[in-house]
Amino acid sequence: MSYDEERLAEVLRRLPAPPEAWVRAAQELPTARAALDTLVARAESDAAERARIVADLEAALAAEGIEPTSPLVSELRERLSK
Amino acid sequence: MAGDAELVRRCLDGERAAWDELVEQYSRYVYAIAHQGYRLRGPDAEDAFQEVFLRVYDRLGSLRDPEALRPWIAQLTRRVCLDRLAAAGRDEPSDLEPTGVEQTMEDLDEAFAVREALGELPEECQEVLDRFFCRDESYRTIGEELGIPSGTIASRISRCLGKLRERFEGRNEPPGGSGEVKA
């Protein structure tokens, strides 16, 4: 298939940029995962801390400097329910 | 641009910059599949987007053929989108494939290949083509942001499209084959 400039322009338009905040949050996943591990470890070693974290998962993640995206909150909930 | 196998290797070695690169390289593709292929919007689209990268991060080590990163991410994204549609409470995921999604996937794969060629052009071309075609910025905004006269933007876009065409068609000449990789 021949690609004239008009066609190339049309093809380029198919991949618009997602919101920058989404990209940043995804790039922060290694940090988020480490913070999540820390939170779980703290919850496992201290009942009061566990209660505090479980009471507000989003706030607990945010307090670690992590964007509390829905998948991360779900994962934290699941790990603390084990 | 380094190949996907190299990118995967660096990610698995724990190189933080490699993960940033992977997200940067695939964010548009994942977003487009969710948005155009599965018509997810707002929080559903954002949740799916984050879920895909979480799965990629967790499962990258299980990818058998690192050169198959793109089809693997496509497959993960489609699964996540279907799960999200199912969670909305309608049907089983297998009943939820939107009409035309296969054609959309073909279109997006083609766009991904063009974008890879774009990544091999000089920075000034990448910038001006991305701003105009993917971010819908006006000549005036592009001119202001890049510090170039807005009257020269149209000619720069045309020149850069010409370079992109050469680069893209050069990548696709035989004996390169289709470039399709088995997942």
Interface residues (C-beta under 8 A of the other chain):
Chain A: Y3 D4 E5 L8 A9 V11 L12 R13 R14 L15 P16 A17 P18 P19 W22 V23 A25 A26 Q27 L29 P30 R33 T69 S70 P71 L72 E75
Chain B: R16 W19 D20 V23 E24 S27 R28 Y29 V30 Y31 A32 Q36 P43 E46 D47 F49 Q50 E51 F53 L54 Y57 D107 L108 E110 A111 F112 V114 R115 L118 L129 D130 F133 C134 R135 D136 S158 L161 G162 L164 R165 F168 E169
